[in-house]
Amino acid sequence: MKKTIKDFNLQNKTVLIRCDFNVPMQDGVITDNNRIVSSLSTIQYAIQQQAKVVLLSHLGRVTTEEDKLQKTLKPVAEMLADLLDMPIRFVNTTHGEILEQSIQELKPGEVLLMENTRFEDVPGKFESKNNPSLGKYWASLGDIYINDAFGTSHRSHASNVGIASYLPSGIGFLIEQELQVMGGSITNPEHPFVVILGGSKVSDKIGVIQNLVHIADKILVGGGIANTFLKAKGYEIGASLVDNESLDFCKEMLTRYPDKIILPVDVVTATEISDQAPVKKCSVDAVMTSDIILDLGPDTIDLYRTQLKDSATIVWNGTVGMTELNNFIHGTKALCDIISKEIATTIIGGGDTAGAVIGLGYKEKMSHISTGGGASLELLEGKILPGIDIIDDME
């Protein structure tokens, strides 16, 4: 068991909280604040305990000086101020006298957000390569470190592993919940346990399949990875996305677990990836060489509805169609509707899956929507996440 924020006396202490404010923006405006809202409980607890709160986060990839103009956390500071209904001190740098002085001036119960930690990646990738001097410097700014950024915990960065190497550390409420729900679904799921796997490449999900095929009762396959499984089974998939390097793996899984891995029986296709292209619904044995498989068909939805019926635990990672286009979002929407009506623990992996579920209006109808795409994937693989592994254990 890892220490949590509740295991520390925070009063009058400078508490560094690593959040995940890597939110989508358009023209400097935040278009989805889910990750910010998810961090509020940890921040509010630190405020209530009269800590001097210093928040750290990255925002996107920063590889050039020009990137810094578009990747500032200033809009996040403004939204945080609204959500917390209090002033947030924003410091537009990641090191130096101005930052140090601003932190020293903090009073108990006040909050400071420093600039995007990835600014330290130009030059040298000091943040994302966990430069030891940078981690030690950031640690010198506080008394206690709390990691509440689940979305980056599968990476060893200066702002998580680096800082935690030098300070007493714990996890925040967001990570605590992710570990309880996501981790619990793997270590001790209630059965029947059904997994939905989508996404583009089988290679991205090999670890997940290898781990969950021994735990889940059924694995329902969709998206681009279904194409590869279908080809491995001998079906024509036309001009569809396929992961040829994973064909042997798919053949092996289908041979060893023929009753556990469930594939589409019909699909939605087009001859080009466009909402303007004519759409065709057909059986998987009627796909033409010019067809591109872009969504699940209605018979597959009915099949998957039957497989999901009366499940106790459902984990979904990866959309099952080309959800960027309206013509091919129906399969993903149908699955949202089906699992939202099941009396089950419904767990949605982060990334595109979370974005689709939230965008389609099903956020409040799921038991848990993870804030980390890559992190949730690695947790489903049974891997150790370095950003959490480094945190102090309970004594």
VENZI-V994379 format. One record per run of one state. SS is the DSSP state (2 for helix, 1 for strand, 0 for the rest). FROM is the first residue (numbers start at 1). TO is the last residue. If there is no record, write none. Layout:
ss | from | to
SS | FROM | TO
SS | FROM | TO
This chain:
ss | from | to
0 | 1 | 1
1 | 2 | 2
0 | 3 | 3
1 | 4 | 4
2 | 5 | 7
0 | 8 | 13
1 | 14 | 18
0 | 19 | 24
1 | 25 | 26
0 | 27 | 28
1 | 29 | 30
0 | 31 | 33
2 | 34 | 48
0 | 49 | 51
1 | 52 | 56
0 | 57 | 64
2 | 65 | 70
0 | 71 | 73
2 | 74 | 84
0 | 85 | 88
1 | 89 | 91
0 | 92 | 96
2 | 97 | 104
0 | 105 | 110
1 | 111 | 114
0 | 115 | 116
2 | 117 | 121
0 | 122 | 131
2 | 132 | 139
0 | 140 | 143
1 | 144 | 147
0 | 148 | 149
2 | 150 | 152
0 | 153 | 157
2 | 158 | 164
0 | 165 | 167
1 | 168 | 171
0 | 172 | 172
2 | 173 | 187
0 | 188 | 192
1 | 193 | 197
0 | 198 | 201
2 | 202 | 204
0 | 205 | 205
2 | 206 | 212
0 | 213 | 217
1 | 218 | 221
0 | 222 | 222
2 | 223 | 232
0 | 233 | 243
2 | 244 | 256
0 | 257 | 260
1 | 261 | 262
0 | 263 | 265
1 | 266 | 270
0 | 271 | 279
1 | 280 | 283
2 | 284 | 286
0 | 287 | 291
1 | 292 | 296
0 | 297 | 297
2 | 298 | 308
0 | 309 | 312
1 | 313 | 317
0 | 318 | 325
2 | 326 | 328
0 | 329 | 329
2 | 330 | 340
0 | 341 | 344
1 | 345 | 348
0 | 349 | 350
2 | 351 | 359
0 | 360 | 362
2 | 363 | 365
0 | 366 | 367
1 | 368 | 369
0 | 370 | 372
2 | 373 | 380
0 | 381 | 385
2 | 386 | 389
0 | 390 | 392
1 | 393 | 393
0 | 394 | 395
